[in-house]
């Protein structure tokens, strides 16, 4: 069971205690903390959308679609596997963020 220290006398008391058993002072309830980076799914949605945008831009330029010639030749694995995988990973992050946002 988690314990905390009484701010008045320093005795170790239970985290759910409302009164110190040693000095009988009233204790403030411990605020519930949420894990780091949890903003109701907004961060996952943002990361997912950015990775989907990056995948679309990468696929556009690596696939040879722009009207100007790109001076670099890309390996076909980029357009065949990596950019679709990055897009689907971003889509998964967006779905996870939406799920976290509406279940929080």
N, C-alpha and C positions, 0 to 999 in steps of 0.2 A: 504494500500500500504506500503510495507517495506521501511524503511528509514535508512539512515546511517549518520554518522557524518563527516563533512568536516575536513580533516586532517590539513588544514591551519588556519581556523578561528573557528572551532567547531560548526558551524551552522548545524542544521538538514536538510539534503537534501534527495531527492528521490534516491532510489537505482539505478535507470536507468539514472540519470542525468549525463551529461558529463562535466558540468561546474557549479560551485557554484553560486547561485543567489545572495549571499551576497558579497563575495570577488572577484568573477569572475575568480577564479583559475580553471585550467583544472583538472578534476578528473579522476583517473584511473578507468577503468571498474572493476566491482566486478567479481572475478573469480567464475565460476560455481562450486559448490561443489556437490559431490555425497555422498549419505548416507553412514554411517559407515558400514564397512564390505563388501561393494559392490565392487568386483574386476572383474566384468564381468561374474560372475557365477562360477569362479574357486573354491571359498570356498564351495559353495553348492555341486559341483561335488566331491570335495575331501571328504567332510563329508558323502556324499551318498555312495561313494566307500568304505570308512572305515566301515560304518554301514553294508553294504552288506557283507563285509569280516567277520565282527564280527558275523553276523547272520549265515554265512556258517560254521564258526568254532564252534559256539555254537550248531548248528544242528548236526554237525559231532560227537562231543563228547557226547551230550545228547542223541543221537539216538543209541548209542552203536556200532558205526562203527569202532572205532580204534582197532588195533590188540591187544593192551594191555588192561587189565581190569581197568576201572576208579573206584577208591575207593568210589565214591559218586554216589548215586542213584538220578536220576533226575525225577522231576514230569512230567508226560506226557503232561501237558499243554505247557511246554516249546517247545517240538518238534511239537506239534499239532498246536499251535496258535502263540506263541511269536516269535520264530525264523522266521517263514514265514512273520509275520507282520513287523518285523525289516528289513527283506530283501526287502519287497515291499516299506517300507518307504524310505529306502536308494535308491531304484530305482526311486522313485518319486523325491528325492532330485537331483539325477543325471539328470533326465529329466528337472527339473526346472533350474538347472545350465546351461544345454546346451541351453535351450530356452533363458535365460538371456544373455548368452555369444553371441549368434548369433543375438539377437535383439538389443544389445547395440551399 
